[in-house]
Structures are given as structure tokens and as C-alpha cells.
Amino acid sequence: MSDLVILTEAAALQIKEMIKQNGEEGAYFRFSINGGGCSGLSYGMSLDHERSEKDTFIEQHGIGIVIDEDTAPIVSGTVIDFKQSLMGGGFTIDNPNALVSCGCGTSFRTATVAGKPEDC
């Protein structure tokens, strides 16, 4: 189950820095899917101190990753990276299950889950 989501070393370093800057020691990185966005679904990333029995928990690069049971099949095989450029930095998400993605890069749909699109 450790390859459910793959967190690159660059992404892990950025998450560790966010945890430190926000005083969130002991927090987990929660990766989720929400309804909405231009294509119907959007990604959610947050720091969380709670886990439920329905969550999948994995650890990579010293980061505890929490994914709820509804999100897990939609993001299976997803790579989360952090890219730095002259224009700043940001997380990138490469989800092999996404068939259609919006130009914003955070909205998508899969063959089995379309969600409900919203105006961007």
C-alpha cells in the first residue's frame, strides 16, 4: 500500500518546512479529493492531527500521509512533487487515473468518477 501515493523527496521537504513554519509538529499530511473545480473533482492537501479507522496511513520520507477510503482508489499511483521555478514554487500532482484535467492543474475527472463541475 506504500505506493498508493508517491511523495517525492522535494515534496516531503516542503511539507516538513510547512509543518515547522506553522508549528504543526506531529501533524499528518492529508491528501484528499473534493467535488468541484472546472472538471468536476479537485485535490485537497492539508495538515491534520486526526486519523480515522477508515483512513489509509502510509509513511514516506518521514512524512505520515493520510488518505480517506473514498479518495484512495481515485488517487492510486499518484505522484506528488514540489517544483521550484523563477516564478515561485508549487506542488504538482501526476494522477494516472485522471482522464481530463483543467488548465488550472488542480481539477480533473476519472473514467469512473466525474464529480460536479463548477465555473472556474
Protein Blocks (a to p, Z undefined) as FASTA:
>chain_A
ZZmpacdfklmmmmmmmmmmnopghiacdddddeedjnopacdddddfbdcfkbccddee
hiacdddfklmmmmgoiacdddddfkbccdddddfkbmbdcfkopaccdfklnbjaddZZ
